[in-house]
Amino acid sequence: MRRDISPPRADLSKKVKTALDETRLLMLGAQVLFGFQLNAVFQEAFADLSQTTRLLACAGQLLMVIAIALLIAPSMGAAP
């Protein structure tokens, strides 16, 4: 019996495609979280928070931007 072995290049291509598809799903989730977090900044009650809490919220927003940028970066070079 002969087993059909796929070439390593095709296997790598499939793995890269799967990784990019999963990254797209992660980006969607990160963008939704970013939107909810951004919405909190524009609420009236946000001004009532202490300065430390507001700074922490802004730092969290910045971290979300960095996370989204890191998720987008790999797919930029692999566009078909």
GIQUI-V421408 format. One record per residue. N is the residue number from 1. RES is the residue in one letter. PHI is phi in radians with two decimals (999 if undefined). Layout:
# GIQUI-V421408
n=N res=RES phi=PHI
n=N res=RES phi=PHI
This chain:
# GIQUI-V421408
n=1 res=M phi=999
n=2 res=R phi=-1.88
n=3 res=R phi=-1.66
n=4 res=D phi=-1.42
n=5 res=I phi=-1.84
n=6 res=S phi=-1.37
n=7 res=P phi=-1.13
n=8 res=P phi=-1.02
n=9 res=R phi=-1.16
n=10 res=A phi=-1.15
n=11 res=D phi=-1.13
n=12 res=L phi=-1.12
n=13 res=S phi=-1.05
n=14 res=K phi=-1.14
n=15 res=K phi=-1.15
n=16 res=V phi=-1.13
n=17 res=K phi=-1.10
n=18 res=T phi=-1.11
n=19 res=A phi=-1.09
n=20 res=L phi=-1.18
n=21 res=D phi=-1.12
n=22 res=E phi=-1.17
n=23 res=T phi=-1.14
n=24 res=R phi=-1.10
n=25 res=L phi=-1.18
n=26 res=L phi=-1.10
n=27 res=M phi=-1.10
n=28 res=L phi=-1.06
n=29 res=G phi=-1.08
n=30 res=A phi=-1.13
n=31 res=Q phi=-1.19
n=32 res=V phi=-1.13
n=33 res=L phi=-1.08
n=34 res=F phi=-1.06
n=35 res=G phi=-1.11
n=36 res=F phi=-1.12
n=37 res=Q phi=-1.18
n=38 res=L phi=-1.17
n=39 res=N phi=-1.06
n=40 res=A phi=-1.09
n=41 res=V phi=-1.13
n=42 res=F phi=-1.63
n=43 res=Q phi=-1.42
n=44 res=E phi=-1.09
n=45 res=A phi=-1.21
n=46 res=F phi=-1.07
n=47 res=A phi=-1.17
n=48 res=D phi=-1.40
n=49 res=L phi=-1.28
n=50 res=S phi=-1.19
n=51 res=Q phi=-1.10
n=52 res=T phi=-1.08
n=53 res=T phi=-1.14
n=54 res=R phi=-1.13
n=55 res=L phi=-1.14
n=56 res=L phi=-1.13
n=57 res=A phi=-1.14
n=58 res=C phi=-1.18
n=59 res=A phi=-1.14
n=60 res=G phi=-1.09
n=61 res=Q phi=-1.11
n=62 res=L phi=-1.10
n=63 res=L phi=-1.12
n=64 res=M phi=-1.15
n=65 res=V phi=-1.09
n=66 res=I phi=-1.12
n=67 res=A phi=-1.09
n=68 res=I phi=-1.14
n=69 res=A phi=-1.09
n=70 res=L phi=-1.20
n=71 res=L phi=-1.30
n=72 res=I phi=-1.35
n=73 res=A phi=-0.92
n=74 res=P phi=-1.12
n=75 res=S phi=-1.33
n=76 res=M phi=-1.15
n=77 res=G phi=-1.47
n=78 res=A phi=-1.88
n=79 res=A phi=-1.16
n=80 res=P phi=-1.25
